[in-house]
Structure formats: C-alpha cells, structure tokens
Amino acid sequence: MNANVITLALFVLAEGGEHAAAPTFWTNPAIWRPLNLLIFIIILVYLLRNKIRIGDVFDKRAAGIRKELEDARNAKEQAERKLAEVEARLNKLDQEVAAIKAESEQEGSREFERIVKGAAADAEKISQTAHREIDGAVKAAKSELRAFVAEQSVALAESMIRAEIRPDDSDRLLNKYIDEVGEVKR
C-alpha cells in the first residue's frame, strides 16, 4: 500500500494538483511560500550580519555622521562667536575711527612741529654758513682793495715823483743813497 500512496503522491505532484482534492501540508503553496521567504530572510540576515558585518558598516557610518554633526555644531558655535565679535567690533567701529583720527591728528601735529624745528635748525645752519661766507668774502674784498689801493698809491706816487723829479734831483738822491750804504758797511 505504501507504494500506491507514493505513486499517487507523485502522480498528483506531476499533474500539478489539478485532480487533487485538497492540498496537504507538503503540497500547499500558501504554507511553503511564506516559509521559503522566512528562511531566505533568516539566511540573508545571517550572511549580512556575520559574514559581511553590515552592522559594523552601519555603526561606522552612524559614528561618522555623529562626528560630522558634532563638528558642524562646533563650527556653528565658532561662527556664532566670531559673528558676535564682529558685531561688537562694528558697534565700536565709530569709536575706533574717532580714536584713530585723533591719534593721526596728534601724530600730524607732532610731525609738523618736528619739521618746523628741523627747518628752523636748517635755516640757522644756512644763515651761519652764509655769514661765514660773507665774512670771508668781505675779508677777501678788503684784502683785494688794500692791494689795489697800495698798487694805485704806488703808481700815483711814481707818476708824481716822475713829474717832479729833475735830472739833478736823481743824481743827488743817488749820491745820498750811496753815502748811506757806505756808512752801513763800516
């Protein structure tokens, strides 16, 4: 009888169940399809978890995302601090501009005073140099004038003497000079 049941089961399976009355546990696709899907999912989960370690991949990705979020939060806080600093500086900008302007005016007045003092010192040096040059020129002119006056005096005296000396005066002067030279030698 077992052989008849097996033959009948094979026949029913071969015919595709068209002639079978009611499907049994082993031939019911409504049971095997979800069961096959469940087994496939269990195997897939096992492979993904233990062999591929998809959990580690997701954990690393989640850790990376958490780190990026923390970095972004820190960057946002830094940007907010810098924004607050910039806003504070902008609020103080008018005061800084006024302070810089006052400082530059003071520096300008100090520079002006320094330039004026330097110019006065340069003018004094130029004045002293000019006085020295004038004094030197006056001395040179006086010396030239004395030489000119002496030369002119000699020329005038010579012309006066020539006009008034006669030949007998020249003999007498010559004899007088010879007598004076003779007395000095003795």
Stockholm file with secondary structure:
# STOCKHOLM 1.0

chainA/1-186         MNANVITLALFVLAEGGEHAAAPTFWTNPAIWRPLNLLIFIIILVYLLRNKIRIGDVFDKRAAGIRKELEDARNAKEQAERKLAEVEARLNKLDQEVAAIKAESEQEGSREFERIVKGAAADAEKISQTAHREIDGAVKAAKSELRAFVAEQSVALAESMIRAEIRPDDSDRLLNKYIDEVGEVKR
#=GR chainA/1-186 SS CHHHHHHHHHHHHHHTSSSCSSCCTTTCHHHHHHHHHHHHHHHHHHIIIIISCHHHHHHHHHHHHHHHHHHHHHHHHHHHHHHHHHHHHHHTHHHHHHHHHHHHHHHHHHHHHHHHHHHHHHHHHHHHHHHHHHHHHHHHHHHHHHHHHHHHHHHHHHHHHHHHCCHHHHHHHHHHHHHHHHHHHC
#=GC SS_cons         CHHHHHHHHHHHHHHTSSSCSSCCTTTCHHHHHHHHHHHHHHHHHHIIIIISCHHHHHHHHHHHHHHHHHHHHHHHHHHHHHHHHHHHHHHTHHHHHHHHHHHHHHHHHHHHHHHHHHHHHHHHHHHHHHHHHHHHHHHHHHHHHHHHHHHHHHHHHHHHHHHHCCHHHHHHHHHHHHHHHHHHHC
//
